[in-house]
Structure formats: C-alpha cells, structure tokens
Amino acid sequence: MDSVDIEVLRSAEAWRKSGHKVALGTIVKTWGSAPRPVGTMVAVRGDGQVAGSVSGGCVEDDLIDKVKARLAAWKKPELFTYGVTNEEATRWGLPCGGTLQLVMEPLTERSGVADLLQKIGSQQLVKRRLEMDSGRSSLEPGRWQDVLEFDGRVLSTVHGPRWRLVLIGAGQLTRYLAEMAHMLDYHVVVIDPREEYAAGWDLASVPLDRGMPDDVVRELELDGHSALVALTHDPKLDDLALMEGLKSAAFYVGAIGSKKNNDARRERLREFDVSAEEIARLRGPVGLYIGSKTPPEIAVAIMAQLTAVRYGVKEPSWAAKPERRFDPSACEVKQT
C-alpha cells in the first residue's frame, strides 16, 4: 500500500471523527487503459471535498454528486462502474474504452479505519475484509503474497508495507533512504552494531537492530519482496550481510562504494562460500548513475534503481555509469 492511499485513509478517518459523513472508495477492477490501478483509494466527504483520485478528474465529479446525494441515508457498500461502453468511457475521460469498478462504503466507527491506521503505523501488514451485504469489516494479519480480492460479496484488501528494505549501517545516507522508502511502500529495517552510530539514530518509525548483520539478515529470511543495501563502507559489516543477502531470494542486493571498491568486494566474496552466480547479483556501485553527489541525491539514485528492478524495467542507457578513460593530454606539463 503506497503512501498516497495511507493519506486517503488518514483524511477519511479525520473527517469522520470531526463529524463529517464520509465515503471510502477502492478500485476493484479495471479494463483497458484505466488511469489508476486496482487497489487505488479515494475518500469523498459529504460536502464534496475529496482525498485521493481514481481517474483524471471526470469520474470524481460524478462520484462527488452520487456521494452527496446518498450519504445521509447510506447504510452499506455499493459497487459503482464507469465506462462500460466507449461512449461512456469518453464521457468519463477514460482512455481507449477503459472501464473501472470501485466499491464505495459509508464510513462509521465500526468500519475499523482507526484500528487499521494504528496497525499500519506500527509497520504491520494487514488484511481487511468488507462484507457488501452488511457493511461489517474485520482485520487480520496479512501475508506478503496477499492481493486485493473481490467476488461481489466480500472485498479483501491489503494494507501496510508490502515490501521490505534492509539497510546495513545507520549513517546519514541511511536516514534519507529510510524516509524515502517509507513513502514507497517499504517496511525498513536498519542494522548497525556500532555504538557511535546507534547513539545518533532517532528515526522513531524505523527501529535500529544492534545485532551482527549476517545474523540478523539470516533471521529475517529475505524473500522476493525484500531488498538489501549495504552502506557502511566497512567490509566486516557489509560483506557479512551481503553474503547472506546474495544467497537469499531478495529481489535486489546492492552495496555503496566506487567500482574499484566493489570489484575488491567481489574478490573477497569469492574467498567465501558465495558462488559466481550469486556474486553476479550484486549491484555495486549501487543506484542509477545520475551524477548524484550528496546523501539525499544518492538516496534518490538508489530508490530509482530499486523501483526499476521492482517493476522489471531495464536500466536506461543514459543511467549507465561511464567508464573513466585515460587522457594523456591531462598529464602534459605546459611550458611557460
């Protein structure tokens, strides 16, 4: 669940608690070129204020009118469909005959949004079941493999961090990476046994594990929804974590440092029980090459590469780090 949809839930619950009537919508199915994916959320207040979006704006206009007309007496969820025909798709601004369906539910205290937000805030993955006939909802622990399901009677949605990012080292770059990753649907784990770094770690939303990196990474049992990035520049910490990460099912394993340093790291890994195929998985230097220099710029480059790998996008040619070539003229001594 991305940060935009979490903000939709927060806005909806805040409006409800302040006395407003609110309807919460979730896209449950799309056909053709629908502008937003399944699972996207929108909240509509009784006076027409909106949080989130399910289209380019045309659907929202009609949605607001329907919600305002029904909220006063609305008792249970309903299924709304937009763009069944090409003519309707054009009317609602849906491209190429696109169609979308969304479940709209009037929120009450029994909707459990406050409990849902509390669990999301504590980095829990949560599955919410909504019964269409009664409007009752319930929460249960989610699993990484859970997806939105809707059979016309029950809507099951998954909320909270669907991806996991393990960061080795609690330095300045880690702080920027952790904050950006939270906005991109990651549960972040930071590992650093060093006392001097532990004393300065104060991100309340990201706890610091003081264990040895290899032990903690092994215990985490990284899966296909997990990524690991080593950031300490200390082989005693980074290499231990990488050895475990490269043997796991993690979809991304990377390490900070220059090409020279990462080539040396690969040579060290060969001396341990790490195969050539596993070493080939290491992304180092980590991140897309965008000319980044400062810690926040480097964090952007890393998160951009993580996002590309996560969605199966090949690294663009312009982002490949150029080879440094020897220029004899640079060594010439000019006569004065």
C-alpha positions in Angstrom: 0.0 0.0 0.0 1.6 3.3 -1.1 1.8 6.5 1.0 -0.9 8.2 -1.1 -3.5 5.7 -0.1 -2.5 5.8 3.5 -3.1 9.6 3.4 -6.5 8.9 1.9 -7.3 6.7 4.9 -6.0 9.3 7.4 -8.1 12.0 5.8 -11.2 9.9 5.7 -10.9 8.9 9.4 -10.1 12.5 10.5 -13.1 13.8 8.6 -15.3 11.1 10.2 -14.1 11.9 13.7 -14.8 15.6 13.2 -18.4 14.8 12.4 -18.5 14.7 8.6 -20.2 12.0 6.6 -17.5 10.2 4.5 -17.5 7.5 1.8 -14.3 5.5 1.1 -13.8 4.1 -2.4 -11.5 1.3 -3.6 -10.9 0.4 -7.3 -11.6 -3.4 -7.5 -11.4 -4.0 -11.3 -10.3 -2.3 -14.4 -10.5 -3.0 -18.1 -8.5 -1.4 -20.9 -6.5 1.8 -20.2 -7.9 2.7 -16.9 -5.8 5.6 -15.4 -5.3 4.2 -11.9 -4.5 0.6 -10.8 -6.6 -1.8 -8.8 -6.4 -1.0 -5.0 -6.3 2.7 -5.5 -8.4 4.6 -2.9 -10.4 7.8 -2.8 -12.4 9.4 0.1 -15.3 11.7 -0.5 -16.7 14.0 2.2 -20.4 14.9 2.5 -19.6 18.5 1.4 -17.8 17.3 -1.7 -14.2 17.5 -0.5 -12.0 14.7 -2.0 -8.8 12.9 -0.9 -7.1 10.8 -3.5 -8.0 10.1 -7.1 -9.4 7.2 -9.2 -9.2 9.0 -12.6 -8.1 12.2 -14.3 -10.9 14.0 -12.5 -14.0 13.4 -14.6 -15.1 10.3 -12.6 -14.6 12.2 -9.4 -17.1 14.9 -10.5 -19.8 12.3 -10.9 -18.7 10.4 -7.8 -19.0 13.5 -5.7 -22.5 14.1 -6.9 -23.6 10.5 -6.1 -22.0 10.5 -2.7 -23.5 13.8 -1.7 -26.9 12.6 -2.7 -26.7 9.3 -0.8 -24.5 9.8 2.3 -27.3 10.9 4.6 -29.1 7.6 4.3 -26.3 5.3 3.1 -26.0 2.1 5.1 -23.9 -0.4 3.2 -21.3 -0.6 0.4 -22.2 -0.3 -3.2 -20.4 -1.2 -6.5 -20.0 1.7 -9.0 -19.0 1.1 -12.6 -17.7 3.8 -15.0 -17.0 3.4 -18.8 -18.9 0.3 -19.8 -19.2 1.5 -23.4 -16.8 3.5 -25.5 -19.3 6.4 -25.3 -19.4 6.3 -21.5 -15.6 5.9 -21.4 -15.3 9.1 -23.4 -17.8 10.9 -21.2 -15.8 10.0 -18.0 -12.4 10.7 -19.5 -11.3 7.1 -19.6 -8.8 6.5 -22.5 -9.3 3.8 -25.2 -12.5 2.5 -23.9 -11.2 1.9 -20.4 -13.5 0.8 -17.6 -13.2 0.8 -13.8 -15.3 -0.6 -11.0 -15.0 0.7 -7.4 -16.6 -0.2 -4.1 -17.9 2.8 -2.2 -18.6 2.3 1.5 -20.0 4.8 4.0 -17.6 5.0 7.0 -18.7 4.5 10.5 -16.9 3.7 13.7 -17.4 0.0 13.0 -15.5 0.4 9.8 -12.3 0.0 11.8 -10.3 2.5 9.9 -8.8 3.9 13.2 -7.5 0.4 14.1 -6.3 -0.2 10.6 -4.2 3.0 10.7 -2.8 2.1 14.1 -1.6 -1.2 12.7 -0.2 0.3 9.5 1.6 2.9 11.7 3.3 0.1 13.6 4.6 -1.4 10.3 2.1 -4.3 10.3 0.8 -5.8 7.1 -3.0 -6.1 7.5 -5.8 -7.8 5.5 -9.2 -6.0 5.8 -12.4 -7.9 4.9 -15.5 -5.9 4.0 -18.9 -7.6 3.7 -21.0 -6.0 1.0 -24.4 -7.1 2.4 -23.9 -5.9 6.0 -21.1 -3.3 5.7 -19.2 -5.2 8.5 -15.4 -5.1 8.3 -12.7 -7.1 10.1 -8.9 -7.1 10.3 -6.4 -9.9 10.3 -2.7 -10.3 9.8 -1.7 -10.0 6.1 0.9 -12.0 4.2 3.4 -10.8 1.6 1.6 -12.8 -1.1 -1.9 -11.4 -0.4 -3.6 -9.3 -3.1 -6.9 -7.5 -3.4 -9.8 -9.9 -4.0 -13.4 -9.1 -4.7 -16.1 -11.7 -5.5 -19.1 -9.5 -5.4 -19.9 -10.4 -1.7 -16.6 -9.7 0.1 -13.9 -7.2 -0.6 -10.5 -8.2 0.8 -7.8 -5.5 0.7 -4.2 -5.5 1.9 -2.7 -2.5 3.8 0.7 -1.7 5.1 4.2 -2.2 3.8 4.2 -4.8 1.0 7.9 -4.6 0.5 10.9 -4.8 2.9 14.2 -2.9 2.7 17.1 -3.9 4.9 19.8 -1.2 5.3 23.2 -2.0 6.8 24.6 1.0 8.7 22.9 3.9 10.5 24.7 6.8 8.9 23.4 9.9 7.2 22.6 8.3 3.8 20.6 5.6 5.6 18.3 8.2 7.1 17.4 9.7 3.7 16.9 6.2 2.2 14.7 5.1 5.1 12.5 8.2 4.8 12.1 7.8 1.1 11.5 4.1 1.3 8.6 4.7 3.7 6.9 6.8 1.0 7.4 4.0 -1.5 5.7 1.1 0.4 8.7 -0.4 2.2 9.0 -1.7 5.7 12.5 -0.6 6.6 14.9 -2.5 8.9 18.2 -0.8 9.8 21.1 -2.9 11.2 24.2 -1.5 12.9 26.0 -2.9 15.9 28.4 0.1 16.2 27.8 2.2 19.4 28.8 5.5 17.9 26.0 5.2 15.2 23.4 3.8 17.5 23.6 6.8 19.8 22.6 9.2 17.0 19.8 7.2 15.5 16.5 8.9 16.2 14.0 7.9 13.5 11.1 6.8 15.6 9.4 5.0 12.7 12.5 2.9 11.9 13.9 0.8 14.8 17.6 0.1 14.9 18.8 -3.5 15.3 22.1 -3.7 17.1 22.8 -7.3 16.1 25.6 -8.5 13.8 24.4 -8.0 10.2 24.8 -11.6 9.0 22.9 -13.0 12.0 20.0 -10.5 11.6 19.8 -10.9 7.8 19.7 -14.7 8.2 16.9 -14.4 10.8 14.9 -12.1 8.5 14.6 -14.8 5.8 14.6 -12.4 2.9 12.1 -13.2 0.2 11.1 -12.0 -3.2 9.6 -8.8 -1.7 12.9 -7.9 0.1 15.9 -5.8 -0.8 19.2 -5.3 1.0 21.6 -2.4 0.6 25.0 -2.2 2.5 26.0 1.3 3.4 28.8 1.2 6.0 32.0 1.0 3.8 33.2 -1.5 6.5 33.9 -4.9 5.0 33.4 -6.6 8.4 29.8 -5.4 8.4 28.8 -5.0 4.7 30.4 -8.2 3.4 28.8 -10.4 6.2 25.3 -9.0 5.3 25.9 -9.4 1.5 27.0 -13.0 1.9 23.6 -13.8 3.4 21.6 -11.4 1.1 23.1 -12.8 -2.1 22.1 -16.4 -1.1 18.6 -15.3 -0.3 15.5 -14.8 -2.6 15.8 -11.0 -2.2 15.0 -9.2 -5.5 17.7 -6.6 -5.0 21.1 -6.7 -3.2 23.4 -3.6 -3.5 26.4 -2.0 -1.9 27.7 1.6 -1.7 31.2 2.4 -2.9 33.2 3.0 -6.1 33.6 0.5 -8.9 37.1 -0.2 -7.6 35.9 -0.9 -4.1 33.1 -3.1 -5.3 35.4 -5.1 -7.5 37.6 -5.7 -4.4 34.4 -6.7 -2.5 33.6 -9.3 -5.2 37.1 -10.7 -4.9 36.6 -11.0 -1.1 33.2 -12.7 -1.6 34.8 -15.3 -3.9 37.0 -16.4 -1.0 33.9 -17.4 1.0 31.1 -19.7 0.2 29.5 -17.4 -2.4 29.1 -18.7 -6.0 29.9 -16.7 -9.1 26.2 -16.6 -10.0 25.4 -15.2 -6.5 28.1 -12.6 -6.8 26.8 -11.6 -10.2 23.6 -10.5 -8.5 25.4 -7.7 -6.5 24.6 -4.2 -7.7 27.6 -2.1 -6.9 28.2 0.7 -7.3 24.6 0.9 -6.1 22.0 3.1 -7.7 21.4 4.7 -11.1 24.1 6.9 -12.4 22.5 10.4 -12.3 25.5 12.4 -11.2 24.4 12.4 -7.6 26.9 13.7 -5.0 25.1 14.5 -1.8 23.5 11.9 0.5 19.9 12.8 -0.5 20.8 12.7 -4.2 22.5 9.3 -3.7 19.3 8.1 -1.9 17.2 9.2 -4.9 19.5 7.2 -7.3 19.2 4.1 -5.1 15.5 4.3 -4.8 15.1 4.9 -8.5 17.1 1.7 -9.3 15.1 -0.2 -6.7 11.9 0.9 -8.3 13.1 0.0 -11.8 14.1 -3.5 -10.7 10.9 -4.0 -8.7 8.8 -3.3 -11.8 11.1 -5.2 -14.2 12.3 -2.1 -16.1 15.7 -2.3 -17.7 18.2 0.3 -16.7 18.2 3.1 -19.3 21.4 3.6 -21.3 21.8 7.1 -20.0 21.9 5.9 -16.4 24.9 3.5 -17.0 28.0 4.8 -15.3 30.5 6.0 -17.9 33.9 4.3 -17.9 36.7 6.6 -16.9 39.3 6.7 -19.8 42.9 7.7 -19.6 43.6 11.1 -21.2 47.4 11.5 -21.9 46.9 15.3 -22.5 45.8 15.7 -18.9 49.3 14.7 -17.8 51.2 17.1 -20.1 53.3 19.8 -18.4 52.8 23.0 -20.2 55.8 25.2 -20.9 55.7 28.8 -19.6 
